[in-house]
Amino acid sequence: MKQISERVQLLNEQSANNDGKYVLYWMQMFKRTTHNHALNFAIEQANERRLPLVVYEGLKFYYPWASDRFHTYILEGVEEKRRAFEKLGIKYVFYLQKNEQSPKQIVAEIAKDAVLIVTDDFPCFIIPKHNQAIVKRAKIPIYAVDSNGVIPMSRFEKEEFAARTIRPKITRLLPDYFVKFKEEKIIVKAGNLKVDCPDTEVNAKNIHDLVGQCAIDHSVKASGIYHGGTANGRKRLKNFVEKILPEYDTSRNKPDIDGSSRLSSYLHFGFLSPLEIAFAVQDADAPPAAKEAYLEELIVRRELSYNLTRHNPKYDSIEALPDWVQKTMREHVNDERPEIFSLEELEFGKTYDELWNASQREMILTGEMHNYVRMLWGKLVIQWTRNYEEAFAVLEHLNNKYCLDGRNPNSYAGILWCFGKHDRPWMERPIFGKMRYMTTGSTGRKFDSKKYIEWTKSLEENSALPEIKGRS
Ligand SMILES: Cc1cc2nc3c(=O)[nH]c(=O)nc-3n(C[C@H](O)[C@H](O)[C@H](O)COP(=O)(O)OP(=O)(O)OC[C@H]3O[C@@H](n4cnc5c(N)ncnc54)[C@H](O)[C@@H]3O)c2cc1C
């Protein structure tokens, strides 16, 4: 693996196939047609060779936690991409692999006629494994491009300890990277280029049926509130900057109102780029304190998470926790837990804690959980499970099974934060040791928790799932 520029890594040492008919961009995580460094790099490669570009996006049925929710959200972004790529003169192929009988190894097949492959460098979940697997199969160069954050991940050479250590570096680097994105244009248009690969027709009318035909978990229903795709993300972004951002610095911690951007799932699936969002926020008519508070989350906190998963191979376990947490866990692992709940009791919100149950309900019914209750949600599971490993496993499972923004570096950084990652030691107490402690009493007093609980109950009663309007 060789870093050939700040955002581009060459994953193998193969020579280009000079008889190839096109450059292939295997789109995995940056599911957008603008502000996409991987797409730009692929266009440059195609232009250098005066070749057309083929973009391949596949959706398989057997990735962990695959369900109606994530499939629907991804499929909702397909038709708009097909239209946008057609206008750009780029061939786009989308293939939905429904079950065991469906054709497999499509990337390797399309790669046979490609000069080289460009793909996404996403430091988490199944993507690093996908990239390792294609390296084993393909006999042409494979480039992985980082379009995750405003600042390239390679600019942070090691794992950062906390927000306070990455923040000054980000402040120093930001002027070089918080600049308008230059979109590359393809020179040789794909026209009627034929690609030997199944192509699934997806449109608003057939998504429900397509999802129903896949061998995935049908118990996790599509979200009635969040719809996938860049256009839907931009609609939400516009509403956010115009109506919510001006008070974001005070409204963000209030789960009972519509006070945050709720853009994390659009960021996770790459429908929106953080750069596009950062510019929309910077250019908005809002007080500087609100903009600063938002950019702190979008850039500092988010890029700290990506730094964690890029540099710490143990990011998906409690082994990623710092020494002071390991020590305090050893000292408190045998502390008596006040109550142990089974996975099922937790999953279906059957604890004695009304606020916790409500947060679980929000997640199951909408595909999202508000950040403020999410912290409490994680903390309480630590005291309701037999040990820290089990707590981590339960949190990872529930977060990634139900949240549209799950399976992301933020998922792991967020869960590990509940155990003290990126935090500091606090006053020692049972079970938590020196980890920061949160209680329902103190958390629930900081916002109208009754209103939040009632709102989640109304979601349950109304299966049509109303839009969130002031969460009333
Ligand atoms: C236990 C736990 C689990 C979490 N799991 C996830 C997850 O699966 N996916 C996910 O994206 N975030 C996760 N977070 C972080 C945070 O809760 C969400 O990013 C936030 O709730 C998303 O809502 P929003 O888009 O309205 O955020 P906003 O407040 O509008 O923030 C803007 C953006 O900044 C980023 N951001 C906000 N808070 C954080 C944070 N604490 N750490 C890193 N980035 C942040 C997100 O990309 C977010 O969209 C988790 C936090 C905890 C405590």
Ligand as a Chemical Component Dictionary entry (heavy atoms), coordinates in Angstrom:
data_LIG
# 
_chem_comp.id                   LIG 
_chem_comp.type                 NON-POLYMER 
_chem_comp.pdbx_formal_charge   0 
_chem_comp.three_letter_code    LIG 
# 
loop_
_chem_comp_atom.comp_id 
_chem_comp_atom.atom_id 
_chem_comp_atom.alt_atom_id 
_chem_comp_atom.type_symbol 
_chem_comp_atom.charge 
_chem_comp_atom.model_Cartn_x 
_chem_comp_atom.model_Cartn_y 
_chem_comp_atom.model_Cartn_z 
_chem_comp_atom.pdbx_ordinal 
LIG C1  C1  C 0 -23.465 5.847  22.134 1  
LIG C2  C2  C 0 -23.314 6.724  20.922 2  
LIG C3  C3  C 0 -23.466 6.188  19.650 3  
LIG C4  C4  C 0 -23.314 6.997  18.524 4  
LIG N1  N1  N 0 -23.475 6.422  17.296 5  
LIG C5  C5  C 0 -23.344 7.194  16.179 6  
LIG C6  C6  C 0 -23.502 6.614  14.895 7  
LIG O1  O1  O 0 -23.781 5.414  14.761 8  
LIG N2  N2  N 0 -23.343 7.417  13.816 9  
LIG C7  C7  C 0 -23.079 8.757  13.925 10 
LIG O2  O2  O 0 -22.947 9.430  12.907 11 
LIG N3  N3  N 0 -22.920 9.318  15.134 12 
LIG C8  C8  C 0 -23.056 8.591  16.265 13 
LIG N4  N4  N 0 -22.910 9.176  17.489 14 
LIG C9  C9  C 0 -22.552 10.607 17.568 15 
LIG C10 C10 C 0 -23.776 11.556 17.585 16 
LIG O3  O3  O 0 -24.701 11.104 18.519 17 
LIG C11 C11 C 0 -24.443 11.689 16.214 18 
LIG O4  O4  O 0 -23.481 12.040 15.247 19 
LIG C12 C12 C 0 -25.546 12.756 16.216 20 
LIG O5  O5  O 0 -26.560 12.400 17.102 21 
LIG C13 C13 C 0 -26.125 12.899 14.826 22 
LIG O6  O6  O 0 -27.214 13.793 14.851 23 
LIG P1  P1  P 0 -27.172 15.117 14.009 24 
LIG O7  O7  O 0 -26.809 14.823 12.592 25 
LIG O8  O8  O 0 -28.451 15.852 14.249 26 
LIG O9  O9  O 0 -25.953 15.879 14.706 27 
LIG P2  P2  P 0 -25.591 17.410 14.751 28 
LIG O10 O10 O 0 -25.614 17.851 16.163 29 
LIG O11 O11 O 0 -26.396 18.202 13.797 30 
LIG O12 O12 O 0 -24.046 17.387 14.321 31 
LIG C14 C14 C 0 -23.607 17.557 12.966 32 
LIG C15 C15 C 0 -22.769 16.387 12.532 33 
LIG O13 O13 O 0 -21.586 16.326 13.306 34 
LIG C16 C16 C 0 -21.231 14.979 13.560 35 
LIG N5  N5  N 0 -21.305 14.723 15.002 36 
LIG C17 C17 C 0 -22.198 15.204 15.895 37 
LIG N6  N6  N 0 -21.931 14.754 17.141 38 
LIG C18 C18 C 0 -20.849 13.968 17.020 39 
LIG C19 C19 C 0 -20.083 13.200 17.943 40 
LIG N7  N7  N 0 -20.376 13.168 19.239 41 
LIG N8  N8  N 0 -19.036 12.475 17.469 42 
LIG C20 C20 C 0 -18.708 12.502 16.167 43 
LIG N9  N9  N 0 -19.397 13.226 15.242 44 
LIG C21 C21 C 0 -20.444 13.932 15.672 45 
LIG C22 C22 C 0 -22.256 14.112 12.835 46 
LIG O14 O14 O 0 -21.737 13.752 11.583 47 
LIG C23 C23 C 0 -23.446 15.041 12.715 48 
LIG O15 O15 O 0 -24.299 14.749 11.646 49 
LIG C24 C24 C 0 -23.029 8.382  18.656 50 
LIG C25 C25 C 0 -22.884 8.920  19.932 51 
LIG C26 C26 C 0 -23.023 8.104  21.055 52 
LIG C27 C27 C 0 -22.856 8.722  22.412 53 
# 
loop_
_chem_comp_bond.comp_id 
_chem_comp_bond.atom_id_1 
_chem_comp_bond.atom_id_2 
_chem_comp_bond.value_order 
_chem_comp_bond.pdbx_ordinal 
LIG C1  C2  SING 1  
LIG C2  C3  SING 2  
LIG C2  C26 DOUB 3  
LIG C3  C4  DOUB 4  
LIG C4  N1  SING 5  
LIG C4  C24 SING 6  
LIG N1  C5  DOUB 7  
LIG C5  C6  SING 8  
LIG C5  C8  SING 9  
LIG C6  O1  DOUB 10 
LIG C6  N2  SING 11 
LIG N2  C7  SING 12 
LIG C7  O2  DOUB 13 
LIG C7  N3  SING 14 
LIG N3  C8  DOUB 15 
LIG C8  N4  SING 16 
LIG N4  C9  SING 17 
LIG N4  C24 SING 18 
LIG C9  C10 SING 19 
LIG C10 O3  SING 20 
LIG C10 C11 SING 21 
LIG C11 O4  SING 22 
LIG C11 C12 SING 23 
LIG C12 O5  SING 24 
LIG C12 C13 SING 25 
LIG C13 O6  SING 26 
LIG O6  P1  SING 27 
LIG P1  O7  DOUB 28 
LIG P1  O8  SING 29 
LIG P1  O9  SING 30 
LIG O9  P2  SING 31 
LIG P2  O10 DOUB 32 
LIG P2  O11 SING 33 
LIG P2  O12 SING 34 
LIG O12 C14 SING 35 
LIG C14 C15 SING 36 
LIG C15 O13 SING 37 
LIG C15 C23 SING 38 
LIG O13 C16 SING 39 
LIG C16 N5  SING 40 
LIG C16 C22 SING 41 
LIG N5  C17 SING 42 
LIG N5  C21 SING 43 
LIG C17 N6  DOUB 44 
LIG N6  C18 SING 45 
LIG C18 C19 SING 46 
LIG C18 C21 DOUB 47 
LIG C19 N7  SING 48 
LIG C19 N8  DOUB 49 
LIG N8  C20 SING 50 
LIG C20 N9  DOUB 51 
LIG N9  C21 SING 52 
LIG C22 O14 SING 53 
LIG C22 C23 SING 54 
LIG C23 O15 SING 55 
LIG C24 C25 DOUB 56 
LIG C25 C26 SING 57 
LIG C26 C27 SING 58 
# 
